[in-house]
Amino acid sequence: MKVDLIIKNAKELLSLKGSAKPRVGSEMDELSIIENGAIAILNGKIIAVDFAENILQKYNSAKQIDASNKVVMPGFVDSHTHPIFAKTRENEFEMRIKGKSYVDISQSGGGIRSSIKFVREATFDQLYEIALKNVKKIISNGTTTIEAKSGYGLSTESEIKMLKVIQKLSTNLPIDVIPTFLGAHEFPTEFKENRIEYIRILKEEMLPKIAELNLAKYCDIFTEAHVYTVEQSRDILQTAKKFGFKLRMHADEIEPIGGAELAAEVGAISADHLGATSNDGIEAMRKSGVIATLLPGTIFSLGMQSYARARDMIAKNLPVALATDFNPGSCNCDSMQFVITLACLQMKMTVAEAITASTINGAHALQMAEKTGSLEIGKQADILILDMPSYRYLPYHFGSNNVETVLKNGQIIWENKI
């Protein structure tokens, strides 16, 4: 049978074939590796995954990629990013080195509020060009599906501007870009002393307008002691649900205020950060099917030690995903490869668990697992070819890019020419 492309002779082909549900417990350690593996691709979809000998007997193609001595695996699914901004905040990085905390910087007018000012002043085209550059770097590091959030406008006009930038990225880039509305990211300066009014605007203006324009699939919120309380978050998220949004949450990043429990209560698809989540929060998420999306790059960048308790979560059969939290302030990291390294070193995840969390469980966190996240028949051919001898080399060799080729829907979208 003639096909469009064959990738052959992979030293290790990580198919991640397995349960159709988010992977939990020991399942996260199973990569379903085929040694000397191959993939046949037709019309952008995977039609066969097997030993190279079997693929080459059944299929032929004028276009073949020899992956000898290389690792082939699914493209990364980065399910938590903030790539739309106007200026970076490297000055705050230095402030943190000198002893200022993230909350200190935020309360003195820096942090998210400084990004709001710049985004409001920027034109649509300026934001798009910066975001395009950001996402192209993300692609070069092996990500083939991302979630992208608004949240640096915090006015109806500016949030819509950001979401339209995300919409244009989705149209013009070859990867899947999943849009999330994060109007409840902070309280803008003009509503710092009148939070009730800003919440009214969120509920009565922003959510209905964005739903009408169909600009976002998800609604997210930053539930933390210095921003949105559990009660305020519940109110906003329940309103978002009425307008048809699926829910995500920034939860229990700094303090265990009950964000994880709220995520379970409102039926959030994913609760993210979770550096301070309680045992009760872990159990509540497990019972409700919430995916725990962990962001070790943020803790690393903030110079903190409060990494999420990945081992406890995995032991409790809570599905764990990993994401970069790429943003201009607290985590300017565009590499899922480095996130995997941090997950292994700082949260003691095995290499296989970290890869599972970065692919198929990340896909589940975006409700995309039927299309991507593993190399299985019928799924999109979203594939990485990595120039390394073993999958265990991935977190071990950090600080540079292990990816040689990135394919999306069976098409090469990035190659390392070195």
Buried (B, 14 or more C-beta within 10 A) or exposed (E): EEBBBBBBBBBBBBBBBBEEEBBBEEBBBBBBBBEBBBBBBBEBBBBBBBBBEBBBEEBEBEEBBEBEEBBBBBBBBBBBBBBBBBBBBEEBBEBBEEEBBBBEBBEEEBBBBBBBBBBBEBEEEBBBEBBBEBBBBBBBBBBBBBBBBBBBBBBBEBBBBBBBBBBBBBEEBBBBBBBBBBBBBBBBEEBEEEBEEBBEBBBEBBBBBBBEEEBBBBBBBBBBBBBBBBEBBBBBBEBBBEBEBBBBBBBBBBBBBBBBBBBBBBEBBBBBBBBBBBEEBBBBBBEBBBBBBBBBBBBBBBEBEBBBBBBEBBEBEBBBBBBBBBBBBBBBBBBBBBBBBBBBBBBEBBBBBBBBBBBBBBBBBBBBBEBBBBBBEEBBBBBBBBBBEEBBBBBEBBEEBBBBBBBBBBEBBBEBEE
